[in-house]
Amino acid sequence: MTDHMMVVHFDPVHGWSPPEIQPYGPLAIDPASSCLQYATSVFEGMKVLLALAEIPTLSFTESHMAHTAYAGPDGKPRLFRPDLNMKRMETSVGRVALPSFDTDELLKLIQKLVTIDARWIPTVEGHSLYIRPTIIGTRDSLGVAASDRATLYVILCPTGPFFRTGARPISLLAVNEHVRSWPGGTGAYKLALNYAPTFRPQQHAAKLGYDQCLWLLGDTITEAGAMNFFVAVRRDDGGKEMLMGGGTDVDVITPPLDGTILPGITRASTLELVAAHPSRATLPGLSPDVRLHTVEGELTLPQLSTWAKEGRLLEAFTVGTAVVVAAVGRIGHNGTDIVLPPHEGALGPIARGLYERITDIQEGRFEWEGWSVACA
Ligand SMILES: *Cc1c(COP(=O)(O)O)cnc(C)c1O
């Protein structure tokens, strides 16, 4: 963790206390606190990167060297669509009846904290400073009721690449005996209580040699690990080879926000960038002859299996703040694997184009819709 944290307390008489940025350290809370007894705990995940001093045109492999060469401590720290994190946190807080807060003020405090601890922002490709805003209920009574007291705090830590698998795609174990989210449940909110029940199934998947769980509801795919899930499927009417210049229509499909899916900011950004290709902005390295179409629609495991057999399942990938975009190499279920076509450097052309475009925006190399917000 970095040197400092931001802390602010809420009580029903005084409301929110003046925020304090203080040295990082333990919090003292009552053992009967609502967050410890009834899981009134909400979090967000954001990251901050440094703007680059120059704007080089890069290929995927060159970007590593260029980043280490051009990123300097003089660059301004940048956040990626932080207003969306603030809005989502407000929604999560409402779901567990914690006190609401001023989202603009919290964002300003986060920017201030990041500026104070800016020396902690890594300048190496694939590394960044992770921001963890958290709100916990601190009502010190065992009555099963909403917490009328809360502590909001923000901590920061430098992070490396999410998966230490290097350039290999991740593997997923499809799981439906344990369920991450369900209709009417809380899967669409970033609540701490959604994550503890995923640890046992995750350990089981790891024991069988898979990196993450692919969460199902019956046959229906919801998410992978704590990431949103996408597949790229060549349309039936295409028939021509992808990237060969003849023009190919590809559906980029992700499950819809039906209440069981966490509305990821990387997911929303992926959908917008896919929709922009090729008419508004082509994805780096992807031919404009590949016409991408976004589909927010139900995805089932048998459907994936059929597409794979037909040779139409081009790519599967996961997206999220920590990982940005990760390729999926295989999906296991009932002792067999759906195997995705391998690609040089792990990411397929669509996933790679998205990874490059999103990191270009995050690091200030590519301006898009004001998504990258400089601190101070
Ligand atoms: C945080 C999270 C995501 C990714 O959301 P981003 O805003 O893109 O980081 C996806 N699924 C789950 C379950 C999550 O907790």
The ligand as a Tripos MOL2 file, in Angstrom:
@<TRIPOS>MOLECULE
LIG
   15    15     1     0     0
SMALL
NO_CHARGES

@<TRIPOS>ATOM
      1 C1        -15.3270   -5.2010  -10.9410 C.3       1 LIG1
      2 C2        -15.9230   -6.3450  -11.6510 C.ar      1 LIG1
      3 C3        -15.9360   -6.4300  -13.0530 C.ar      1 LIG1
      4 C4        -15.2110   -5.4550  -13.9350 C.3       1 LIG1
      5 O1        -15.6630   -4.1490  -13.8450 O.3       1 LIG1
      6 P1        -14.7270   -2.9430  -14.3490 P.3       1 LIG1
      7 O2        -15.5090   -1.7240  -14.0350 O.co2     1 LIG1
      8 O3        -14.5240   -3.1430  -15.8040 O.co2     1 LIG1
      9 O4        -13.4560   -3.0650  -13.5930 O.co2     1 LIG1
     10 C5        -16.6050   -7.4960  -13.6470 C.ar      1 LIG1
     11 N1        -17.2190   -8.4450  -12.9070 N.ar      1 LIG1
     12 C6        -17.2080   -8.4180  -11.5560 C.ar      1 LIG1
     13 C7        -17.9050   -9.4930  -10.8070 C.3       1 LIG1
     14 C8        -16.5560   -7.3740  -10.8880 C.ar      1 LIG1
     15 O5        -16.5340   -7.3500   -9.5560 O.3       1 LIG1
@<TRIPOS>BOND
     1     1     2 1
     2     2     3 ar
     3     2    14 ar
     4     3     4 1
     5     3    10 ar
     6     4     5 1
     7     5     6 1
     8     6     7 2
     9     6     8 1
    10     6     9 1
    11    10    11 ar
    12    11    12 ar
    13    12    13 1
    14    12    14 ar
    15    14    15 1
@<TRIPOS>SUBSTRUCTURE
     1 LIG1         1 GROUP 0 **** ****
